[in-house]
């Protein structure tokens, strides 16, 4: 558990890490929002994420490590909680380009409730999911939820272009009518269903 996240201290659940990797399919979220296709709960916390994988038709680099990007961002959040305590994100957002991963991690506060601990728990949980389901090279779009608060933020793990900047063209959904629905639009709250 990431220190500072809201742990469910009354939980009697005995779910272990091994239980999580027994399933070969990711759990469907049950949401009618296509971009929130899957649901993942962070172990030993009240933090959970709705997410979907993005699709990049022509990835500009050969190597991406989404797992390590998420892991480094979670460690960064944990370090912040250990050194300065939990609290809201500065200016309501977080950005990191972890070295040697060719990805970036963005998190945006949605409701004034996002903390470093909640963010760390969500990113750590997503890193676990990416590793367990072998999705090391797939960009992610996600909504972070925590206990009774519900949605507290949205995020994006994007792929870097060949010059190390900006976005690779990431689509979270593609329709014949609308074409590519950009991953960055989710982060910028331009999608129906976000706070």
N, C-alpha and C positions, 0 to 999 in steps of 0.2 A: 504494500500500500504506500502511496506517496504521502509523506507527512503533510498535514495541513488539509488534506481532502476530507470531506465529510464521511467518515466511516460509519457503517451501519452497525452500531454497537449492540443492537438487540437481535442481530441476525443469528439464526441457528443453522444456517446453511453450511453444508460440509462439502461444497463444490471445490474440487482441486484443479490445478493446472492440467493434470492428466485428463480429467473429465472433459475439459474444453477441446482437446485435440482428438477425441474419439469420433466426433462427428465429421463427416466429409463434406457437408454442406453448410454454408453460412445460414443463420436463421433469418428468415424473411421478417421485415419490420411490421408488416400488416398495414403500412401507411398507403394512402392513395397518392402521395407525392412520389413520383417515380425516382426522384433524386435521393429519396430516403429509403432505398430498396432494402437495406440490411440493418440489423440491430446488433450491437455488441455492448456487453456490460463489462465494466472494469472490475476485476476481482477485488473483494473486500472493501468496496466503496459503494456509494449510492450514485456513482457517475456512470452514465451510459451514453452511447452515441448511435445516431442514425447515420448511415453513410452509403455511399455508392462509389464504385471505381470509375475513374475517368478513362477516356480512350484517346490516345494520341495516334493519329493515322501515320504520321511520319516523324518519329522521335528523332530529335536533332543530335543526340549523342548515343553511343553504344551502351553505356553503363549507367544504371541508376540504382540507388539503394534506398528505397522508401523506408524499409525497416530501420536502418541505421539513422536516417534523418529523423524519424519519429522518436527513436530511442535517445538521440542526442538532445532533442528538444525537451523530452520528458526529464532527462537528467538536469538540463538547464533550469527547468521549473523547480525541481527538487532542491537544487543548489540555492535558488532564490529563497525558497521557503526556509531552508536551514539557516541561511545567512541573515535574512531580513524579515523573516516571518511571512505569513500568508497575507494576502490582501488583493485588492483589485489590480488589474493590468494597467500599466502606465498608458495614459491616453486611450485606454480601452482596446488596445491591440497588441499583438506580438508577432514578430517576424524573425526568422532564423534561416540562414543558408549554411547548414552543417558542412564542414569540410569533407572532401572526398566522397560525397554522395550524389552530386549533380541534381539535388532536389532542394526545395525550400519549403518551409512550414509557416503558414499564416494562421492566426487565430484572432477573431474579432468578437468582442463582448456584445451580446445582443440585448441584455436586459439589466445591465448594471449589477449583475450577480456573479460574474466570472471572477474566479480567484486563481492565483498561481497553483494552489493545491488541486482545484478541480481540473484545471487545464492539464497539469501533470498527470493526474489519474487518467484522463481521457486519452492523452497521447501515449501513455504507457500501455493502456489497454489496446489501442489501435496497433501499436508496434507488435504486441503479442499476437493479435489477429493476423497481421500481415505475415509474420514469421510462420505461424501455424498453418496458414492456408497458401503459403508460397506465392504471395503477391508482391514480391520485392520491387518490381518495376512498374507497378500500376499507380498512376496518380489517384488521389482520394479527395472526395468532397465529403464534409461531415457536419453534423449538428451536434453540439455537446449539450447534454441534459444532466441535471443533478437533483436527485431526490424530489422533494416537494416543490422545488423551484421550476421544474420543467426545463425548457430551453434557456440556456445561459450564454451560448455562443455558437458561432459557426467557424469552420476552418477549411483549409485547403492544403494538400501536399501536392505541389506542382513540380513539373520537370523543367530544368533549366535549358535554355537554348545553347548552341555550340559556343557562344561567346561568354557563357556563364551568367547571363542576365536574363531578365524577363521571363516570359511564359512560353513554353511549347504550346501549341494549339491543342488545348484539352477540352474535350466534350464530355459532359456527364450524360447526355442523351442526344440522339440524332433522330430527327423526324423528316419525312419527305417534305412536309409543308414548311417547317421552320428551319430545317438544316441543323447545324451544330448549335447546341445549347451550351454556352461557354461555362466551364468550371468557375472562372473568376466571377461570373454573375451571381453565383451562390454566395460567395464570400462578400460581395458588395451589396447583398440584400436586394437583388433585383429579381428575385424569384418568389412567386406567390407561395404563401405558407410560412415565410420567415418573419420574425419580429422586426 
